[in-house]
Structure formats: C-alpha cells, structure tokens
Amino acid sequence: MIKRTLISFVGFSLIALGLIFILLPGPAVIFIPLGLAILSTEYHWAKTWLRKSQRIMRTNAQKLDLWWLRFKSRNR
C-alpha cells in the first residue's frame, strides 16, 4: 500500500511538473514520459499512454531528421 502510494505520488508529481514545463521553459519532454514510466509499473493506463507518447516522439524525430537532411542538402 505504501509502495503504490509513493509510486503514484512521484509519478503524478513528475507529470504535473512536465505540464508546468509545457507553459514555462523547461524539459517537459523528459518529465512527462518519466512520470508515465514510473506510473506504468502500477497502472495499465499509464503503460498505454507511455507507448502512445513514445510512438509520437519517435515519428516526430524521424520527420525532423528527414527535414534536416533536406535542409542541409539544399543549403550546400
């Protein structure tokens, strides 16, 4: 019971900090997935959201890589 409460507190705190960092300058991209990863050890819904966020970040990173390669090749 104490372990689950502690995991919930830490996980939700990191997600809340990440949401604050969306509005203020800060590493929201680090805190939100970290909070979800901690929560996913106890909650199935957190594991689902963690996988969705990983998929979205991977897709966007691939798009950014392709854009950067095209940008570099045009500016040579």
C-alpha positions as CSV (number, residue, x, y, z in Angstrom):
1,M,0.0,0.0,0.0
2,I,2.8,2.4,0.9
3,K,4.8,1.5,-2.2
4,R,1.8,2.1,-4.5
5,T,1.1,5.5,-2.8
6,L,4.7,6.5,-3.2
7,I,4.9,5.5,-6.8
8,S,1.6,7.4,-7.5
9,F,2.9,10.5,-5.8
10,V,6.2,10.6,-7.6
11,G,4.7,9.7,-11.0
12,F,1.9,12.3,-10.8
13,S,4.3,14.9,-9.4
14,L,6.6,14.4,-12.4
15,I,3.7,14.6,-14.8
16,A,2.5,17.8,-13.1
17,L,6.0,19.3,-13.4
18,G,6.1,18.3,-17.1
19,L,2.7,20.0,-17.7
20,I,4.0,23.2,-16.0
21,F,7.1,23.0,-18.2
22,I,4.9,23.0,-21.3
23,L,3.9,26.5,-20.3
24,L,7.2,27.6,-18.9
25,P,10.6,26.9,-20.5
26,G,11.8,23.5,-19.3
27,P,12.2,19.9,-20.3
28,A,8.6,18.8,-20.4
29,V,9.6,16.1,-22.9
30,I,11.7,14.4,-20.2
31,F,9.4,14.8,-17.2
32,I,6.1,13.6,-18.7
33,P,7.4,10.3,-20.1
34,L,9.4,9.7,-16.9
35,G,6.3,10.2,-14.8
36,L,4.4,7.8,-17.1
37,A,7.2,5.2,-16.9
38,I,7.0,5.3,-13.1
39,L,3.3,5.1,-13.1
40,S,3.3,2.3,-15.6
41,T,4.8,0.0,-13.0
42,E,1.4,0.1,-11.2
43,Y,-1.2,1.2,-13.7
44,H,-2.1,-0.2,-17.1
45,W,-3.5,3.1,-18.4
46,A,-0.1,4.7,-17.8
47,K,1.6,2.0,-19.8
48,T,-0.8,2.6,-22.7
49,W,-0.1,6.4,-22.6
50,L,3.6,5.8,-22.4
51,R,3.6,3.7,-25.5
52,K,1.5,6.3,-27.3
53,S,3.9,9.1,-26.3
54,Q,6.9,7.0,-27.4
55,R,5.3,6.3,-30.8
56,I,4.5,10.0,-31.3
57,M,8.0,11.1,-30.3
58,R,9.7,8.5,-32.5
59,T,7.6,9.6,-35.5
60,N,8.3,13.3,-35.0
61,A,12.0,12.6,-34.5
62,Q,12.1,10.7,-37.8
63,K,10.2,13.6,-39.6
64,L,12.6,16.1,-38.1
65,D,15.6,14.0,-39.3
66,L,14.2,13.9,-42.9
67,W,13.5,17.6,-42.8
68,W,17.0,18.4,-41.6
69,L,18.6,16.2,-44.3
70,R,16.6,18.0,-47.0
71,F,17.5,21.4,-45.5
72,K,21.2,20.6,-45.4
73,S,21.2,19.3,-49.0
74,R,19.6,22.5,-50.3
75,N,22.0,24.8,-48.5
76,R,25.2,23.4,-49.8
